[in-house]
């Protein structure tokens, strides 16, 4: 049951990040893009976790830690093709940084 709650929390986190991204960047996304982007992010995380279990190498835990920022950076650069690159990088990192800040605020206080 606890693992199911963690999976639901990860899906909620991904959806919240993509909704925040679309509101900040002004990119119009329909529900299909939200679902595909969320599934893509979770698939990459699961794939890296399986690789870490199979190889028993600690380097993949660091890569898994950077999965969300790298994914949002690439996603932002692909979605915002016609905006300046600096602005697309900002759009990619801002939701992740804001979500991390709010997570730390609520978990520590």
Secondary structure, DSSP 8 states (H G I E B T S, - for coil): -HHHHHHHHHHHHHHHHHHHHHHHH-----HHHHHHHHHHHHHHHHHHHHHHHHH--THHHHHHHTHHHHHHHHHHHHH-TTS-HHHHHHHHHHHHHHHHHHHHHHHH-
